[in-house]
Amino acid sequence: MSAGRVDVTLSDGSTLAVTRWPGDGPTVVMLHAGVADRRSWTAVADELAGDGLDLVAYDRRGFGESPAAPENSPATHLGDLVEVLDHLGVDRAVLVGNSMGGALALDLAVTEPERLAGVLLIGAAVSGMTDEDTPFDWTPDPASTPLMEALDGASGIGDVTEQVRLLAHLWLDGPTSEEGRVTGAPRELFALMNERILEVAAPDGAGEAGLDTWSRLDEVQTPVLVTWGALDIPADEPFYAETARRLGRGPGRVLPGVAHLPGLERPEAVADLVREVVAASLR
């Protein structure tokens, strides 16, 4: 199964960079995190090479090789996802969403559920997520707080090198882990992806559809597996568990020894999760 570029030109004339690993099996669309791009799924796709799945990964606007939307564009990442599915001739897909990619998968689950066969969430955000309707509050944890404060400082003076270093500690290593825990090609790729994200500097909230999916999670009927890394930001973990509770698909699953981007750290483990969700979608 060899990868091929199948870039998609959208209705507004913008083009998204898309990679497809074609297969005769179910289609799996892999949606990247906000600190990554479609390259973060390459190692996972390699692990799934013998499974015959039809795998797709693309760069959202402002990430990787996809240009940011023009200023004041009404385009949304949700609308773009639907256009990608339509352009590729995919009626129903299993969606794998990491972080912001998970929020996008859930947005589709509440707006066009017929397009989903199953969902795998990995450290997923949720559109409209808040602690105002939970018995707990989001409280910065002692490990993450100094990294976030240092990031604000590095951003204020435009120090890209320092921002990438701090982002890698926060999201790739995990804030409770020693800096540099993840080494080699995954760390190098993380740096490349985030240098590009910082170069494009798309506005915060660009592409959001304005949905309150958080309060609608009980509407989701598609099979969903909720997972997150044991080394992810501690303050976010109650929200991952609450997402699982609201979806009513069990307590969620903690992935040992990984932080926010398991696909970079342990692609073989993420590939096994994809297989599990695909198998559940066929029952």
Sequence and secondary structure as in RCSB ss.txt:
>XXXX:A:sequence
MSAGRVDVTLSDGSTLAVTRWPGDGPTVVMLHAGVADRRSWTAVADELAGDGLDLVAYDRRGFGESPAAPENSPA
THLGDLVEVLDHLGVDRAVLVGNSMGGALALDLAVTEPERLAGVLLIGAAVSGMTDEDTPFDWTPDPASTPLMEA
LDGASGIGDVTEQVRLLAHLWLDGPTSEEGRVTGAPRELFALMNERILEVAAPDGAGEAGLDTWSRLDEVQTPVL
VTWGALDIPADEPFYAETARRLGRGPGRVLPGVAHLPGLERPEAVADLVREVVAASLR
>XXXX:A:secstr
   EE  EE TTS EE EEEE  SS EEEEE  TT  GGGGHHHHHHTTTTT EEEEE  TTSTTS    TT   
 HHHHHHHHHHHTT SSEEEEEETHHHHHHHHHHHH GGGEEEEEEES   TT  STTSSS     TTHHHHHHH
HHHHHHTT HHHHHHHHIIIIII TTS TT S SHHHHHHHHHHHHHHHH   TTTT     GGGGGGG  S EE
EEEETTS GGGHHHHHHHHHHHTS S EEETT  S HHHH HHHHHHHHHHHHHHHT 
